């Protein structure tokens, strides 16, 4: 029971932190309704690219929280294995696969973020992270 309560507190903290990081940044950054009299909306290609970047950033934050929970669970499983080879092997495999998957997610985010920053024309700086 104590394990469940501790994981619930950690998960709640991670999810609330992920929500507060991106709460100030809405996904859609332009007004899709037509401007008065013109019949055209003020959305352009940069807004579409910014929407993609906002969604990708949210997914990276979510995967970070999820990886943290899986690391905690695998660590707990490893610590409470009681010398059982099967449980230890399962926990080590879980830790390894989670670490590899998280590195792949971060590498993909870095690549896509660099490409997106190159596509935006009003980007304040190429190497500045947003």
VORO-337354 format. One record per atom (N, C-alpha, C): residue in one letter; atom name; x, y, z. Coordinates in steps of 0.1 Angstrom, whole numbers, plus 2048, in hexadecimal, padded with zeros to 3 digits. Layout:
REM residues N
@resn: A; name: CA; xx: X; yy: Y; zz: Z
...
This chain:
REM residues 130
@resn: X; name: N; xx: 808; yy: 7F4; zz: 800
@resn: X; name: CA; xx: 800; yy: 800; zz: 800
@resn: X; name: C; xx: 809; yy: 80D; zz: 800
@resn: X; name: N; xx: 814; yy: 80C; zz: 808
@resn: X; name: CA; xx: 81C; yy: 818; zz: 808
@resn: X; name: C; xx: 823; yy: 81B; zz: 7FB
@resn: X; name: N; xx: 826; yy: 810; zz: 7F3
@resn: X; name: CA; xx: 82C; yy: 812; zz: 7E6
@resn: X; name: C; xx: 822; yy: 819; zz: 7DD
@resn: X; name: N; xx: 815; yy: 815; zz: 7DD
@resn: X; name: CA; xx: 80B; yy: 81B; zz: 7D5
@resn: X; name: C; xx: 809; yy: 82A; zz: 7D8
@resn: X; name: N; xx: 809; yy: 82E; zz: 7E5
@resn: X; name: CA; xx: 808; yy: 83C; zz: 7E9
@resn: X; name: C; xx: 814; yy: 844; zz: 7E5
@resn: X; name: N; xx: 820; yy: 83F; zz: 7E6
@resn: X; name: CA; xx: 82C; yy: 846; zz: 7E2
@resn: X; name: C; xx: 82C; yy: 848; zz: 7D3
@resn: X; name: N; xx: 828; yy: 83E; zz: 7CB
@resn: X; name: CA; xx: 828; yy: 83F; zz: 7BD
@resn: X; name: C; xx: 81D; yy: 849; zz: 7B8
@resn: X; name: N; xx: 812; yy: 848; zz: 7BF
@resn: X; name: CA; xx: 807; yy: 852; zz: 7BC
@resn: X; name: C; xx: 80B; yy: 860; zz: 7BE
@resn: X; name: N; xx: 812; yy: 863; zz: 7C9
@resn: X; name: CA; xx: 817; yy: 870; zz: 7CC
@resn: X; name: C; xx: 821; yy: 874; zz: 7C1
@resn: X; name: N; xx: 82B; yy: 86C; zz: 7BE
@resn: X; name: CA; xx: 835; yy: 86F; zz: 7B4
@resn: X; name: C; xx: 82E; yy: 871; zz: 7A6
@resn: X; name: N; xx: 825; yy: 869; zz: 7A2
@resn: X; name: CA; xx: 81E; yy: 86A; zz: 796
@resn: X; name: C; xx: 816; yy: 877; zz: 795
@resn: X; name: N; xx: 80F; yy: 87B; zz: 7A0
@resn: X; name: CA; xx: 808; yy: 887; zz: 7A0
@resn: X; name: C; xx: 811; yy: 893; zz: 79F
@resn: X; name: N; xx: 81C; yy: 892; zz: 7A6
@resn: X; name: CA; xx: 826; yy: 89D; zz: 7A5
@resn: X; name: C; xx: 82B; yy: 89F; zz: 797
@resn: X; name: N; xx: 82F; yy: 894; zz: 790
@resn: X; name: CA; xx: 834; yy: 895; zz: 783
@resn: X; name: C; xx: 829; yy: 89A; zz: 779
@resn: X; name: N; xx: 81D; yy: 895; zz: 77A
@resn: X; name: CA; xx: 813; yy: 899; zz: 771
@resn: X; name: C; xx: 80F; yy: 8A8; zz: 773
@resn: X; name: N; xx: 80F; yy: 8AC; zz: 77F
@resn: X; name: CA; xx: 80B; yy: 8BA; zz: 782
@resn: X; name: C; xx: 817; yy: 8C3; zz: 77D
@resn: X; name: N; xx: 823; yy: 8BF; zz: 77F
@resn: X; name: CA; xx: 82E; yy: 8C7; zz: 77A
@resn: X; name: C; xx: 82E; yy: 8C8; zz: 76B
@resn: X; name: N; xx: 82A; yy: 8BD; zz: 764
@resn: X; name: CA; xx: 829; yy: 8BD; zz: 755
@resn: X; name: C; xx: 81E; yy: 8C6; zz: 751
@resn: X; name: N; xx: 813; yy: 8C6; zz: 758
@resn: X; name: CA; xx: 808; yy: 8CF; zz: 755
@resn: X; name: C; xx: 80B; yy: 8DE; zz: 757
@resn: X; name: N; xx: 813; yy: 8E1; zz: 761
@resn: X; name: CA; xx: 816; yy: 8EF; zz: 763
@resn: X; name: C; xx: 821; yy: 8F4; zz: 75A
@resn: X; name: N; xx: 829; yy: 8EC; zz: 755
@resn: X; name: CA; xx: 833; yy: 8F0; zz: 74B
@resn: X; name: C; xx: 82D; yy: 8F5; zz: 73E
@resn: X; name: N; xx: 823; yy: 8EE; zz: 73A
@resn: X; name: CA; xx: 81D; yy: 8F2; zz: 72D
@resn: X; name: C; xx: 80F; yy: 8F8; zz: 72E
@resn: X; name: N; xx: 80B; yy: 8FB; zz: 73A
@resn: X; name: CA; xx: 7FD; yy: 901; zz: 73C
@resn: X; name: C; xx: 7FD; yy: 90F; zz: 736
@resn: X; name: N; xx: 808; yy: 916; zz: 736
@resn: X; name: CA; xx: 808; yy: 924; zz: 731
@resn: X; name: C; xx: 809; yy: 925; zz: 722
@resn: X; name: N; xx: 80D; yy: 91A; zz: 71C
@resn: X; name: CA; xx: 80F; yy: 919; zz: 70D
@resn: X; name: C; xx: 803; yy: 911; zz: 707
@resn: X; name: N; xx: 7FA; yy: 918; zz: 701
@resn: X; name: CA; xx: 7EF; yy: 910; zz: 6FB
@resn: X; name: C; xx: 7F4; yy: 909; zz: 6EE
@resn: X; name: N; xx: 7ED; yy: 8FE; zz: 6EB
@resn: X; name: CA; xx: 7F2; yy: 8F7; zz: 6DF
@resn: X; name: C; xx: 7F0; yy: 900; zz: 6D2
@resn: X; name: N; xx: 7E4; yy: 906; zz: 6D0
@resn: X; name: CA; xx: 7E2; yy: 90E; zz: 6C5
@resn: X; name: C; xx: 7E6; yy: 91C; zz: 6C8
@resn: X; name: N; xx: 7EF; yy: 922; zz: 6BF
@resn: X; name: CA; xx: 7F4; yy: 92F; zz: 6C2
@resn: X; name: C; xx: 7EE; yy: 93A; zz: 6BA
@resn: X; name: N; xx: 7E5; yy: 937; zz: 6B1
@resn: X; name: CA; xx: 7DF; yy: 941; zz: 6A8
@resn: X; name: C; xx: 7D0; yy: 940; zz: 6AA
@resn: X; name: N; xx: 7C9; yy: 94A; zz: 6A4
@resn: X; name: CA; xx: 7BA; yy: 94A; zz: 6A5
@resn: X; name: C; xx: 7B5; yy: 944; zz: 697
@resn: X; name: N; xx: 7B0; yy: 938; zz: 697
@resn: X; name: CA; xx: 7AC; yy: 932; zz: 68B
@resn: X; name: C; xx: 79F; yy: 938; zz: 684
@resn: X; name: N; xx: 798; yy: 940; zz: 68C
@resn: X; name: CA; xx: 78C; yy: 946; zz: 686
@resn: X; name: C; xx: 790; yy: 952; zz: 67D
@resn: X; name: N; xx: 789; yy: 954; zz: 672
@resn: X; name: CA; xx: 78D; yy: 95F; zz: 669
@resn: X; name: C; xx: 78C; yy: 96C; zz: 66F
@resn: X; name: N; xx: 795; yy: 975; zz: 66B
@resn: X; name: CA; xx: 795; yy: 983; zz: 670
@resn: X; name: C; xx: 78A; yy: 98A; zz: 66A
@resn: X; name: N; xx: 785; yy: 994; zz: 671
@resn: X; name: CA; xx: 779; yy: 99B; zz: 66C
@resn: X; name: C; xx: 77C; yy: 9A2; zz: 65F
@resn: X; name: N; xx: 773; yy: 99F; zz: 655
@resn: X; name: CA; xx: 774; yy: 9A5; zz: 648
@resn: X; name: C; xx: 77E; yy: 99F; zz: 63E
@resn: X; name: N; xx: 788; yy: 998; zz: 643
@resn: X; name: CA; xx: 791; yy: 992; zz: 639
@resn: X; name: C; xx: 78E; yy: 984; zz: 634
@resn: X; name: N; xx: 787; yy: 97D; zz: 63C
@resn: X; name: CA; xx: 783; yy: 96F; zz: 639
@resn: X; name: C; xx: 78F; yy: 965; zz: 63A
@resn: X; name: N; xx: 79B; yy: 96A; zz: 63F
@resn: X; name: CA; xx: 7A6; yy: 961; zz: 641
@resn: X; name: C; xx: 7AA; yy: 961; zz: 64F
@resn: X; name: N; xx: 7AE; yy: 956; zz: 654
@resn: X; name: CA; xx: 7B3; yy: 955; zz: 662
@resn: X; name: C; xx: 7C2; yy: 95A; zz: 662
@resn: X; name: N; xx: 7C6; yy: 95D; zz: 66E
@resn: X; name: CA; xx: 7D4; yy: 961; zz: 670
@resn: X; name: C; xx: 7DE; yy: 956; zz: 672
@resn: X; name: N; xx: 7DA; yy: 94A; zz: 670
@resn: X; name: CA; xx: 7E3; yy: 93E; zz: 671
@resn: X; name: C; xx: 7EB; yy: 93D; zz: 665
@resn: X; name: N; xx: 7F8; yy: 93A; zz: 667
@resn: X; name: CA; xx: 801; yy: 937; zz: 65B
@resn: X; name: C; xx: 809; yy: 92B; zz: 65E
@resn: X; name: N; xx: 813; yy: 928; zz: 656
@resn: X; name: CA; xx: 81C; yy: 91C; zz: 657
@resn: X; name: C; xx: 823; yy: 91C; zz: 665
@resn: X; name: N; xx: 828; yy: 928; zz: 669
@resn: X; name: CA; xx: 82F; yy: 929; zz: 676
@resn: X; name: C; xx: 826; yy: 924; zz: 681
@resn: X; name: N; xx: 819; yy: 928; zz: 681
@resn: X; name: CA; xx: 810; yy: 924; zz: 68C
@resn: X; name: C; xx: 80E; yy: 914; zz: 68B
@resn: X; name: N; xx: 80E; yy: 90F; zz: 680
@resn: X; name: CA; xx: 80C; yy: 900; zz: 67E
@resn: X; name: C; xx: 819; yy: 8F9; zz: 684
@resn: X; name: N; xx: 824; yy: 8FE; zz: 681
@resn: X; name: CA; xx: 831; yy: 8F9; zz: 686
@resn: X; name: C; xx: 832; yy: 8FA; zz: 695
@resn: X; name: N; xx: 82D; yy: 906; zz: 69A
@resn: X; name: CA; xx: 82D; yy: 908; zz: 6A9
@resn: X; name: C; xx: 823; yy: 8FF; zz: 6B0
@resn: X; name: N; xx: 818; yy: 8FC; zz: 6AA
@resn: X; name: CA; xx: 80F; yy: 8F2; zz: 6AF
@resn: X; name: C; xx: 815; yy: 8E4; zz: 6B0
@resn: X; name: N; xx: 81C; yy: 8E0; zz: 6A6
@resn: X; name: CA; xx: 823; yy: 8D3; zz: 6A6
@resn: X; name: C; xx: 82E; yy: 8D3; zz: 6B1
@resn: X; name: N; xx: 835; yy: 8DE; zz: 6B3
@resn: X; name: CA; xx: 83F; yy: 8DF; zz: 6BD
@resn: X; name: C; xx: 839; yy: 8DE; zz: 6CB
@resn: X; name: N; xx: 82D; yy: 8E5; zz: 6CD
@resn: X; name: CA; xx: 827; yy: 8E5; zz: 6DA
@resn: X; name: C; xx: 822; yy: 8D7; zz: 6DE
@resn: X; name: N; xx: 81C; yy: 8CF; zz: 6D4
@resn: X; name: CA; xx: 818; yy: 8C2; zz: 6D6
@resn: X; name: C; xx: 824; yy: 8B9; zz: 6D9
@resn: X; name: N; xx: 82E; yy: 8BA; zz: 6D2
@resn: X; name: CA; xx: 83A; yy: 8B2; zz: 6D4
@resn: X; name: C; xx: 840; yy: 8B4; zz: 6E2
@resn: X; name: N; xx: 841; yy: 8C1; zz: 6E6
@resn: X; name: CA; xx: 846; yy: 8C5; zz: 6F3
@resn: X; name: C; xx: 83E; yy: 8BF; zz: 6FE
@resn: X; name: N; xx: 830; yy: 8BF; zz: 6FC
@resn: X; name: CA; xx: 827; yy: 8B9; zz: 706
@resn: X; name: C; xx: 82A; yy: 8AA; zz: 707
@resn: X; name: N; xx: 82B; yy: 8A3; zz: 6FC
@resn: X; name: CA; xx: 82E; yy: 895; zz: 6FC
@resn: X; name: C; xx: 83B; yy: 891; zz: 703
@resn: X; name: N; xx: 845; yy: 89A; zz: 701
@resn: X; name: CA; xx: 852; yy: 897; zz: 707
@resn: X; name: C; xx: 851; yy: 899; zz: 716
@resn: X; name: N; xx: 849; yy: 8A3; zz: 71B
@resn: X; name: CA; xx: 847; yy: 8A4; zz: 729
@resn: X; name: C; xx: 83F; yy: 899; zz: 72F
@resn: X; name: N; xx: 835; yy: 894; zz: 728
@resn: X; name: CA; xx: 82D; yy: 889; zz: 72C
@resn: X; name: C; xx: 836; yy: 87C; zz: 72D
@resn: X; name: N; xx: 83E; yy: 87A; zz: 722
@resn: X; name: CA; xx: 847; yy: 86E; zz: 722
@resn: X; name: C; xx: 851; yy: 86E; zz: 72E
@resn: X; name: N; xx: 855; yy: 87A; zz: 731
@resn: X; name: CA; xx: 85F; yy: 87C; zz: 73D
@resn: X; name: C; xx: 858; yy: 877; zz: 74A
@resn: X; name: N; xx: 84C; yy: 87C; zz: 74C
@resn: X; name: CA; xx: 844; yy: 878; zz: 757
@resn: X; name: C; xx: 842; yy: 868; zz: 757
@resn: X; name: N; xx: 83E; yy: 863; zz: 74C
@resn: X; name: CA; xx: 83C; yy: 855; zz: 74B
@resn: X; name: C; xx: 849; yy: 84D; zz: 74D
@resn: X; name: N; xx: 854; yy: 851; zz: 748
@resn: X; name: CA; xx: 861; yy: 84A; zz: 74A
@resn: X; name: C; xx: 864; yy: 84B; zz: 759
@resn: X; name: N; xx: 862; yy: 856; zz: 75F
@resn: X; name: CA; xx: 864; yy: 857; zz: 76E
@resn: X; name: C; xx: 85C; yy: 84D; zz: 776
@resn: X; name: N; xx: 850; yy: 84B; zz: 772
@resn: X; name: CA; xx: 848; yy: 841; zz: 779
@resn: X; name: C; xx: 84D; yy: 833; zz: 777
@resn: X; name: N; xx: 850; yy: 830; zz: 76A
@resn: X; name: CA; xx: 855; yy: 823; zz: 767
@resn: X; name: C; xx: 863; yy: 820; zz: 76E
@resn: X; name: N; xx: 86C; yy: 82A; zz: 76E
@resn: X; name: CA; xx: 878; yy: 829; zz: 776
@resn: X; name: C; xx: 876; yy: 826; zz: 784
@resn: X; name: N; xx: 86C; yy: 82D; zz: 78A
@resn: X; name: CA; xx: 869; yy: 82B; zz: 798
@resn: X; name: C; xx: 864; yy: 81D; zz: 79B
@resn: X; name: N; xx: 85B; yy: 818; zz: 792
@resn: X; name: CA; xx: 855; yy: 80B; zz: 793
@resn: X; name: C; xx: 860; yy: 800; zz: 792
@resn: X; name: N; xx: 868; yy: 802; zz: 787
@resn: X; name: CA; xx: 873; yy: 7F8; zz: 785
@resn: X; name: C; xx: 87D; yy: 7F8; zz: 791
@resn: X; name: N; xx: 880; yy: 804; zz: 796
@resn: X; name: CA; xx: 889; yy: 804; zz: 7A1
@resn: X; name: C; xx: 883; yy: 7FE; zz: 7AD
@resn: X; name: N; xx: 877; yy: 800; zz: 7B0
@resn: X; name: CA; xx: 870; yy: 7F9; zz: 7BB
@resn: X; name: C; xx: 870; yy: 7EA; zz: 7B9
@resn: X; name: N; xx: 86D; yy: 7E6; zz: 7AD
@resn: X; name: CA; xx: 86D; yy: 7D8; zz: 7AA
@resn: X; name: C; xx: 87B; yy: 7D1; zz: 7AC
@resn: X; name: N; xx: 885; yy: 7D9; zz: 7A8
@resn: X; name: CA; xx: 893; yy: 7D4; zz: 7AA
@resn: X; name: C; xx: 896; yy: 7D3; zz: 7B9
@resn: X; name: N; xx: 892; yy: 7DD; zz: 7C1
@resn: X; name: CA; xx: 895; yy: 7DD; zz: 7CF
@resn: X; name: C; xx: 88E; yy: 7D3; zz: 7D7
@resn: X; name: N; xx: 882; yy: 7D0; zz: 7D3
@resn: X; name: CA; xx: 87A; yy: 7C6; zz: 7DA
@resn: X; name: C; xx: 87A; yy: 7B8; zz: 7D4
@resn: X; name: N; xx: 884; yy: 7B6; zz: 7CB
@resn: X; name: CA; xx: 884; yy: 7A9; zz: 7C4
@resn: X; name: C; xx: 887; yy: 79D; zz: 7CE
@resn: X; name: N; xx: 88E; yy: 7A0; zz: 7D9
@resn: X; name: CA; xx: 891; yy: 796; zz: 7E3
@resn: X; name: C; xx: 89A; yy: 78C; zz: 7DE
@resn: X; name: N; xx: 8A3; yy: 78F; zz: 7D5
@resn: X; name: CA; xx: 8AC; yy: 785; zz: 7D0
@resn: X; name: C; xx: 8A7; yy: 77D; zz: 7C4
@resn: X; name: N; xx: 89A; yy: 77E; zz: 7C0
@resn: X; name: CA; xx: 895; yy: 777; zz: 7B6
@resn: X; name: C; xx: 89B; yy: 77B; zz: 7A8
@resn: X; name: N; xx: 8A1; yy: 772; zz: 7A1
@resn: X; name: CA; xx: 8A8; yy: 775; zz: 795
@resn: X; name: C; xx: 89E; yy: 77A; zz: 78A
@resn: X; name: N; xx: 892; yy: 774; zz: 78A
@resn: X; name: CA; xx: 888; yy: 778; zz: 780
@resn: X; name: C; xx: 883; yy: 786; zz: 782
@resn: X; name: N; xx: 881; yy: 78A; zz: 78E
@resn: X; name: CA; xx: 87C; yy: 798; zz: 791
@resn: X; name: C; xx: 887; yy: 7A2; zz: 78E
@resn: X; name: N; xx: 894; yy: 79E; zz: 792
@resn: X; name: CA; xx: 89F; yy: 7A7; zz: 790
@resn: X; name: C; xx: 8A1; yy: 7A9; zz: 781
@resn: X; name: N; xx: 8A0; yy: 79E; zz: 779
@resn: X; name: CA; xx: 8A2; yy: 79F; zz: 76B
@resn: X; name: C; xx: 897; yy: 7A7; zz: 764
@resn: X; name: N; xx: 88B; yy: 7A5; zz: 769
@resn: X; name: CA; xx: 880; yy: 7AD; zz: 764
@resn: X; name: C; xx: 882; yy: 7BC; zz: 767
@resn: X; name: N; xx: 886; yy: 7BF; zz: 773
@resn: X; name: CA; xx: 888; yy: 7CD; zz: 777
@resn: X; name: C; xx: 893; yy: 7D4; zz: 76F
@resn: X; name: N; xx: 89E; yy: 7CC; zz: 76D
@resn: X; name: CA; xx: 8AA; yy: 7D2; zz: 766
@resn: X; name: C; xx: 8A6; yy: 7D4; zz: 757
@resn: X; name: N; xx: 89E; yy: 7CB; zz: 751
@resn: X; name: CA; xx: 89A; yy: 7CC; zz: 743
@resn: X; name: C; xx: 891; yy: 7D8; zz: 742
@resn: X; name: N; xx: 888; yy: 7DA; zz: 74C
@resn: X; name: CA; xx: 87F; yy: 7E6; zz: 74B
@resn: X; name: C; xx: 887; yy: 7F3; zz: 74C
@resn: X; name: N; xx: 891; yy: 7F3; zz: 755
@resn: X; name: CA; xx: 899; yy: 7FF; zz: 756
@resn: X; name: C; xx: 8A0; yy: 802; zz: 749
@resn: X; name: N; xx: 8A6; yy: 7F8; zz: 744
@resn: X; name: CA; xx: 8AE; yy: 7F9; zz: 737
@resn: X; name: C; xx: 8A5; yy: 7FE; zz: 72C
@resn: X; name: N; xx: 89A; yy: 7F8; zz: 72A
@resn: X; name: CA; xx: 891; yy: 7FB; zz: 71F
@resn: X; name: C; xx: 88B; yy: 809; zz: 721
@resn: X; name: N; xx: 888; yy: 80D; zz: 72D
@resn: X; name: CA; xx: 883; yy: 81B; zz: 730
@resn: X; name: C; xx: 88E; yy: 825; zz: 72D
@resn: X; name: N; xx: 89A; yy: 822; zz: 731
@resn: X; name: CA; xx: 8A5; yy: 82C; zz: 72E
@resn: X; name: C; xx: 8A7; yy: 82D; zz: 71F
@resn: X; name: N; xx: 8A8; yy: 822; zz: 718
@resn: X; name: CA; xx: 8AA; yy: 823; zz: 70A
@resn: X; name: C; xx: 89F; yy: 82A; zz: 703
@resn: X; name: N; xx: 892; yy: 827; zz: 707
@resn: X; name: CA; xx: 887; yy: 82E; zz: 701
@resn: X; name: C; xx: 887; yy: 83D; zz: 704
@resn: X; name: N; xx: 88A; yy: 841; zz: 710
@resn: X; name: CA; xx: 88B; yy: 84F; zz: 713
@resn: X; name: C; xx: 896; yy: 856; zz: 70C
@resn: X; name: N; xx: 8A1; yy: 850; zz: 70A
@resn: X; name: CA; xx: 8AC; yy: 856; zz: 702
@resn: X; name: C; xx: 8A7; yy: 858; zz: 6F4
@resn: X; name: N; xx: 8A0; yy: 84E; zz: 6EE
@resn: X; name: CA; xx: 89B; yy: 850; zz: 6E1
@resn: X; name: C; xx: 891; yy: 85B; zz: 6E0
@resn: X; name: N; xx: 888; yy: 85C; zz: 6EA
@resn: X; name: CA; xx: 87F; yy: 867; zz: 6EA
@resn: X; name: C; xx: 886; yy: 875; zz: 6EA
@resn: X; name: N; xx: 890; yy: 876; zz: 6F3
@resn: X; name: CA; xx: 897; yy: 883; zz: 6F4
@resn: X; name: C; xx: 89F; yy: 886; zz: 6E7
@resn: X; name: N; xx: 8A5; yy: 87C; zz: 6E1
@resn: X; name: CA; xx: 8AC; yy: 87E; zz: 6D5
@resn: X; name: C; xx: 8A3; yy: 882; zz: 6C9
@resn: X; name: N; xx: 897; yy: 87C; zz: 6C9
@resn: X; name: CA; xx: 88E; yy: 87F; zz: 6BE
@resn: X; name: C; xx: 889; yy: 88E; zz: 6C1
@resn: X; name: N; xx: 886; yy: 891; zz: 6CD
@resn: X; name: CA; xx: 882; yy: 89F; zz: 6D0
@resn: X; name: C; xx: 88C; yy: 8A9; zz: 6CC
@resn: X; name: N; xx: 899; yy: 8A6; zz: 6CF
@resn: X; name: CA; xx: 8A4; yy: 8AF; zz: 6CB
@resn: X; name: C; xx: 8A4; yy: 8B1; zz: 6BC
@resn: X; name: N; xx: 8A3; yy: 8A6; zz: 6B5
@resn: X; name: CA; xx: 8A4; yy: 8A7; zz: 6A6
@resn: X; name: C; xx: 898; yy: 8AF; zz: 6A1
@resn: X; name: N; xx: 88C; yy: 8AB; zz: 6A5
@resn: X; name: CA; xx: 880; yy: 8B2; zz: 6A0
@resn: X; name: C; xx: 87F; yy: 8C1; zz: 6A5
@resn: X; name: N; xx: 884; yy: 8C4; zz: 6B1
@resn: X; name: CA; xx: 884; yy: 8D1; zz: 6B5
@resn: X; name: C; xx: 88D; yy: 8DA; zz: 6AD
@resn: X; name: N; xx: 899; yy: 8D4; zz: 6AA
@resn: X; name: CA; xx: 8A2; yy: 8DB; zz: 6A1
@resn: X; name: C; xx: 89D; yy: 8DE; zz: 694
@resn: X; name: N; xx: 896; yy: 8D4; zz: 68E
@resn: X; name: CA; xx: 890; yy: 8D6; zz: 680
@resn: X; name: C; xx: 885; yy: 8E1; zz: 681
@resn: X; name: N; xx: 87D; yy: 8E0; zz: 68C
@resn: X; name: CA; xx: 872; yy: 8EA; zz: 68D
@resn: X; name: C; xx: 877; yy: 8F8; zz: 68F
@resn: X; name: N; xx: 881; yy: 8FA; zz: 697
@resn: X; name: CA; xx: 887; yy: 907; zz: 699
@resn: X; name: C; xx: 88D; yy: 90C; zz: 68C
@resn: X; name: N; xx: 892; yy: 903; zz: 683
@resn: X; name: CA; xx: 897; yy: 908; zz: 676
@resn: X; name: C; xx: 88C; yy: 90C; zz: 66D
@resn: X; name: N; xx: 880; yy: 906; zz: 66F
@resn: X; name: CA; xx: 874; yy: 90A; zz: 666
@resn: X; name: C; xx: 86E; yy: 917; zz: 66A
@resn: X; name: N; xx: 86E; yy: 91B; zz: 677
@resn: X; name: CA; xx: 868; yy: 927; zz: 67B
@resn: X; name: C; xx: 870; yy: 933; zz: 677
@resn: X; name: N; xx: 869; yy: 93D; zz: 670
@resn: X; name: CA; xx: 870; yy: 948; zz: 66B
@resn: X; name: C; xx: 872; yy: 953; zz: 676
@resn: X; name: N; xx: 869; yy: 954; zz: 680
@resn: X; name: CA; xx: 86A; yy: 95E; zz: 68A
@resn: X; name: C; xx: 870; yy: 958; zz: 697
@resn: X; name: N; xx: 878; yy: 94E; zz: 696
@resn: X; name: CA; xx: 87F; yy: 948; zz: 6A2
@resn: X; name: C; xx: 889; yy: 952; zz: 6A7
@resn: X; name: N; xx: 889; yy: 955; zz: 6B4
@resn: X; name: CA; xx: 893; yy: 95E; zz: 6BA
@resn: X; name: C; xx: 8A1; yy: 959; zz: 6B9
@resn: X; name: N; xx: 8A3; yy: 94D; zz: 6BA
@resn: X; name: CA; xx: 8B1; yy: 947; zz: 6B9
@resn: X; name: C; xx: 8B0; yy: 939; zz: 6B6
@resn: X; name: N; xx: 8B9; yy: 934; zz: 6AE
@resn: X; name: CA; xx: 8B9; yy: 926; zz: 6AA
@resn: X; name: C; xx: 8BC; yy: 91C; zz: 6B5
@resn: X; name: N; xx: 8C4; yy: 920; zz: 6BE
@resn: X; name: CA; xx: 8C8; yy: 916; zz: 6C9
@resn: X; name: C; xx: 8C1; yy: 919; zz: 6D6
@resn: X; name: N; xx: 8B8; yy: 922; zz: 6D6
@resn: X; name: CA; xx: 8B1; yy: 925; zz: 6E3
@resn: X; name: C; xx: 8A5; yy: 91B; zz: 6E4
@resn: X; name: N; xx: 8A5; yy: 914; zz: 6F0
@resn: X; name: CA; xx: 89A; yy: 90B; zz: 6F2
@resn: X; name: C; xx: 88E; yy: 912; zz: 6F7
@resn: X; name: N; xx: 882; yy: 90E; zz: 6F3
@resn: X; name: CA; xx: 876; yy: 914; zz: 6F7
@resn: X; name: C; xx: 86E; yy: 90C; zz: 701
